[in-house]
Amino acid sequence: MVEEEKWVQDVFDIATTVAYSITRNYKGYAEVDDLRQELLEWCLRRSDKVHEWLDVEDKREYRLGIKRLSKTLNRRADRYCRKEKAKKLGYTTNDEYFYTPGLIEQLLPYAFKGEVPTKDPNAEFVSNGGGDPATGGGFLATMYDIRKAILSLQPAEYGILRMRYEDGMKLEQIGEYFEVSDSTVSRKINSAIKKIINQLGGESPWN
């Protein structure tokens, strides 16, 4: 087994690193020490899970456990900071909204059109974590944000999305054009959609 003192120290170091990293995005709303304490308390409450990840002999498994712990603490830290921000600004996290890949895929054809409809025909695809950006805050503003995010993509990514969602081309047709496989086209589309979501505020931390 990995020496206990080492992984205990690693847990503390990861919690500290995550606390410093996440609070940079929430200046004035969350303090590093408070967040680090929150993360360490979670590790104590879920010591069974931490042991499962880190109390292992194999070094490769230990590194994998460290990655899992880091990812988990990052998500918990973001949730904590969102709640603190909401509390200080006088709203609830239910008022937040997030975009899913399904929603973006449904809206991309409209984003490439010259004219945009005034309300969202695909509002059911919005992620729960909050409100609906289309029905609650103005579909036109949503489309403007999506168009702006599309323009931030690399030319090749923009071109593939346009071929798929404006021209309506099939994956195999796009693959033939670029001389790549259908699966490669699909990966590039998914990667571009993820970049759009990140430009729009990222994925929901509540899933």
Sequence and secondary structure as in RCSB ss.txt:
>XXXX:A:sequence
MVEEEKWVQDVFDIATTVAYSITRNYKGYAEVDDLRQELLEWCLRRSDKVHEWLDVEDKREYRLGIKRLSKTLNR
RADRYCRKEKAKKLGYTTNDEYFYTPGLIEQLLPYAFKGEVPTKDPNAEFVSNGGGDPATGGGFLATMYDIRKAI
LSLQPAEYGILRMRYEDGMKLEQIGEYFEVSDSTVSRKINSAIKKIINQLGGESPWN
>XXXX:A:secstr
   HHHHHHHHHHHHHHHHHHHHGGGTTT  HHHHHHHHHHHHHHTHHHHHHHHS S HHHHHHHHHHHHHHHHH
HHHHHHHHHHHHHHT  GGG  B  HHHHHHHHHHHTSSS  SS TTGGGSBSSS  HHHHH HHHHHHHHHHHH
HTS HHHHHHHHHHHTS   HHHHHHHHT  HHHHHHHHHHHHHHHHHHTT S TT 
